[in-house]
């Protein structure tokens, strides 16, 4: 419904499910032409080890090995 809305929003900004005091952003692909990525890294990159550990501890998450299907 948001995608098809006459105002054609670029995305949705909403309270994060696991922490409503923080915000989440979902962008539609039509916004891509107006964005410039200035830095990008994968969360699995070793340089993000502390960040991932902090997120896991803050939200009481855990990591699992690859699932075998």
ABEGO torsion letter per residue (X at the ends): XAAABAAGBAEBBBBBAABAABBBBBBBAAAAAABBBABBBBAABAAAAAAAAAAAAAAGBBBBBBBBX
